[in-house]
């Protein structure tokens, strides 16, 4: 008898450009986890609608993200890769969860406060209820494990609270999802503002290295990266710019911080940046080559989306029919 694999769920919003920070913090771990878990990897396009989008660009970005997932090493035969809007049960369960979520709970969400300041001319209700849809993303698939960064911990706590609340009100329906803390993975910071996390949606393109950036662009961005006025190369979190470059070098060369610092002992910042630029270009080259091949094959991409949606909807429908029955909705006569 084989043990049933636990369900792991994660996703990325199709905004901006996937960057080396997304790779180090999420995609690299997804690849390592795909043998161990029954994994569902989402492209969460409904979440992206909380910010004004250009429709044609959003569509193209979803397909580009799909191709990048695969080019990074995610095997669509071993995992479910799906676009969120292809599974309408996400939105349906979100409505049910909205009815057991208090206004106060959502008012306390720090990300809503932060995004409201950033998009002050478009503080929409979707931005406010975003965490409920995220809870639905998790619970609709009966997910056991959810990899989360620091900025999403509060949202996962809400998902856990809502699962527990629904189970208490209507009997056991959802497993309580656990945060998955990867054994490896690092927080890559902005190249120009190293006190904040690297973001694929940053308005300043010099703050991040996109997975699809051309070699000359990567080298220029790293050369321009903020360091400090010192000259010695040591790892010190009080020197965030330098620490960030050393961390990135360590990830891309699969070495330790001590080994990296030892390698650059007595060398100049310019040497670190030069070597890091070359290492980054070489590291991304195979992925970019695979991406350029995959993105041309629309038949292949559409087949992955079709199969992914079928697998995901099968799981989602089973959960939603159970939820609807428990809350008293009349099933459609067959």
DAZILIN-V440945 format. One line per field, one symbol per residue. phi: phi as a letter, one per 30 degrees, with the letter a starting at -180 (. if undefined). psi: psi as a letter, one per 30 degrees, with the letter a starting at -180 (. if undefined). Layout:
# DAZILIN-V440945
phi = ???
psi = ???
This chain:
# DAZILIN-V440945
phi = .cddddccbaabddbibebddddddbeddeedcdddbdcbcccdddddddcecceddddddddddeddedddjddddcbccbdeddbddedddedddedccdedddddddddddddddcdcbdcddddceddddddedddchdcbbdbcedcedddddedddddddeddbiebcdddcdccddbkbdccddcbddbddbdcddcdddbcddcddeddeddddddedbacdbdcbcbddcdddedddddddddchbceddddddceicceddeddddedddedddedddddedddddcddddddddddddddddddddddddddddddjdddddc
psi = kkkkklkkkllkkikbkklfeeeefdeeeeefffffljkjkljifeefffkkljeeeeeeeeeeeeeeeeffgkjfffljkkkeffiffeeeeeeeeefgkleeeeffjeeeeefeeehfghileeeegefeeeeeeeffghkekjkkleffeeeeeeeeeeeeeeeeeglkekljkkkjjkelkljklkefifflkkkfgkfjfffljkfgkleeeeeeeeefkkcaglfkjljjffieeeeeeeeeeeeffhlleeeeeeegkflleeeeeeeeeeeeeeefeeeeeeeeeeffieeeeeeeeeeeeeeeeeeeeeeeeeeeeefgkkkkk.
